[in-house]
């Protein structure tokens, strides 16, 4: 009988540690930083270039830091309605969050020292876009996030440009029509994530007085726009695969688009937070492309 509490203590510590790690991943921007790394590696795989460790480090740390700053220093009023658990977790773990922010900033600093000036320039532009998204710098002191059309355009556009153009610039890839198509191709994967994630948040956004496409339009419209984008990407990706020197990479990448399309077509009216997590997993599919390319003999 006396040994029972002893067994419970390690279990409690293990449970507490898992909760901390889960909170850091879900709430402190580490999930988004991981997705950024997956997208960058996917770009290197499709371009058949060797990943640059400094850029991979900057991509993960910078994106995580931006999302962490948006959730703490520039927390939006609607967060209290759409994600109260995240607000509470970040408030209750301020010391840990500050430590993680410091590590992310250090990672960014180390990686930035090794990047080409043109890559740094694009990073500054994307950083300014991120600031405009979360800070009241628009006309009338409005955030871009508060504009129903600019919110999805800013998020998906910045992610697509950063995920494709920064690796391409750092690798010295020429600016061609194929490269620009790759930006559009990735944007088509990212847009459904943004549109359907807003659907899960529509009730909280409406309570906070924030208008989004999800508060303005029915789910059928968001499904249609997402399906159209994915259909365009599937057709264009298939065409790219038909002319590529190594088409297997493209076909593997397109599997993620097909899975995303299946989720888009099956989204129920009552979709909640689980939908957002599933969409995040699918947006990170390019990691599978990179792993597949590595398995075939290198990126």
N, C-alpha and C positions, 0 to 999 in steps of 0.2 A: 504493500500500500504506500509506503514512504517513497518508493522509487517513481511513482507516477508523475508527481510534479517535475522531477528531474527530466523525464522524457519530454514533457510538454514545453520546457524552456527552449531547447534547440528548435523545436517545431515552430514556436512563436517567433524566434529570431529569424528563422528561414522565411516564414511568411511575411515578416516585416521587411526583410531584404527584397523579396520578390515584389512587394507593394511599392517600395522605393524605386526599384528599377523600372517597373511598369509605369509609374508616374513620370519618371524622367523621359521615357520613350514617348508616352502619349501626350504629355503636357508641356515638356520643356524644349520642344523643337527637335528632339533627336530623331523622331520618326521622319519628319520632313527633310532633315539633313541626310538621312539614309536614302530617301527617295531621290534626292538630288544626286547623290553618288551613283545610284543605279542608273539614272537617266544619262549621266555623263559617260559612264562605262558603256552603256548601250550605244551612244554616239561613236565612241572610239571603235566599237566592234563593227558597226555598219560602215564606217570610213576606213576600216582595216588599218588602223593606226595603234601604236603602243600607247597605253594610258600614261599621262604625266602625273606622277605622285603628288606634286605640289598643287596642281589644279584639282585633283580629286580631293585633297585635304581642304583646300579653300572652298570648294563647292559644298562639301558636307558641313563644315564649320560655319561658313557665312550664312547659309540658308537656315541652319538651326538657330543661329544668333539672331537673325532677323525675326523669325517666328517667336522666339523667346521674348525679344524686345516688344513685339506687337502685343503680346499677352500680358506683359508686366508694366513696362514704362509707358506704353501707349494703349493700355487696355480699353477696349471699346465698351460703351454703355450696354450694348446688346449682349455682351458675354455673360452677364449675370443671369440672363434669361435662357440663352442657348446652351451654355456650358458651365453651369454653376459648380459642378464637381471640379473642373479644371481651375476655376477661379479660387476655390477654397484650397485646393492642393498647393497651388503656387503661393498662396498667402501663408500657409502653414509650414512651408519649407523654404523660407526666404534665404536662409544661410546656405543651404544646399544649392539652390538655384543660382545664387551669386557666385558660388564656386564653379558651377558648370559654365556660367557665362564667362568667367575669367579664363577657363580652359579653352573654350571655343574662340575667344578673342585671341589667345596666344596661338592657337592653331592657324587662325586666319593670318596673323602677322607673319608666322614662319613661312606659310605657303606663298603669300603675296610677294615676298622678297625674291622668289625664283621665277615669277611669271613675266612674260613679255609685256612691254608697255601697251601694246594694242589690246591685249587681253585685259589688262588692268583698266584701260579706258572703258571698255564695255562693262566691266564690273561696276565701275562708278555710275554709269548710266542706269544699270539695273538697280543699284542701291538707291539712286534718287527716285526711281519708279516705286520702289518699296516704301520709301519715306512718304511719297505722295499718296500711296495707298492707305497708310495708317494714320497720317498726320493731317490736320485741317489746313492744308495749303492751297486748296482749290478755290474757285470763285465762291464768294460768300462764306469763306471759312469752312467749306465742306471737304470731307475726306473723299477720295476716289472710291473708297469702300462703301460710301453712302449713296453712290450713284448706281442705279440698277443695271445699267449697261456697261459702265466702266469697270465695275468690280470684276465680273468674269473675264472681260477683255484684258485687264491689267494683270490679273493672276496668271491666267493661262498663257498670255503673250510673253510675259517676263520669264516664266518657267521654260517655255519652248525656245526662246531666243538664247537664254543662258545655257540650257542643256545641250544645244547644238552648236551655237556660234562660239562659245568660249573654248570648248575642246578643239574646234576647227581652227580658230585663230592661233591657239597655242601650238598646234601641230603644223601650222603653216599651210593649211589647205586653201587652195584658191577659191575665191568667191564665184561660184558657178550657179547655173539654174538648178542643178541637182542638189546643191547645198541648201539653196533657198527652199526647194521642195521638201527637204528633210526637216526644216523648221516648221513648215505647214503640217507635215506628216505627224510630227510630235505634238503640235498644237491640237490636232484632232484627237489625240489620246488624252490630253489634259483637260480639254473643254468639258467633256461629259462629267468628269470628276467634280469640277467647280459647280456646274449647273445642278447636279443631283445632290451634292452636299448641301447646297442652299435649300433644297426641298425639305431635307430633314430638319433644317433650322427655321423654317418659315414661321412657325407659331411664335417662337421667341423673338425673331426679328420684327414681326408685326407688333408685338407687345412693347418693344423698345422704340417703335416708330420708324424703323428702318425699312425702306422699300428695296426689294430685290426682285429679280425675275421670277423667283419662286412665289413671292407674295402677290405678283401681278398676273401670272399666267398659270393655267392648269398643268398638271403633270404631263398630259399628252403633248403639250407644246415643248416642254423640256426634253421629253423622250424623243420627239421628232427632230429637234435641233441636234441632240447628241447622236442619234442614229445617222443623221445626214453626214455629220462630221466623220464618224467612224466608217461609214460606207465610202466616203471619198478617200479616206486613208487606205482602206482595204484595196480599193481599185488601183490607186496610185502605187501602193506598196507592191502589189502583184506585178504591175508594169515595171517597177524598178528591179524587182527580182528577176524578171525575164531578160533584162539587159545587163545585170550585174555579173562580174567575173566570179563571184562566190555567192550564188543565190540562196544557199542554205541559211545564211545569217538573216536574210530578209524574211524568208518563210518562217523561221523561228520567231522573229520579232512580231510577225503578223498574227501569230497565235494569240498574243496578248490582246490585240485589237478585236479578234473574234470573241474572246472571252468577255471583254468589256461590252461588246455589242449584246451578247447574251444577257448580261446583267442589266443593261439599259432597257432592253425589251421586257424584262421580267420585274422591273421595279414596282412594288405594290404601293397603293396610295398611302398606307400607314408606315412607310419606310422610316426608320429611325437611324440612330448612331451606328448600328452595325453595318448599314449600307455604306457609310463614309469610310469605315475601316476596310471593307471589301474593295471599294474603289481605290483606296490608297495602295493596297496590295497589288491591284492590277496595273496601276500607273507605274509601279516599280518593276513591272515585267521585263523591261530592257535589261535588267540584271541577268535574267535567264539567257538573253541574247549574248551578253558578254561571256557568261559561263560556258555557253555552247561554243562560242568562238574560241575560247581558251581550250576547251576540250578537243577542238579540231586542230589544235597546233599553234595556238597563240592568237592574240587580238590583232 
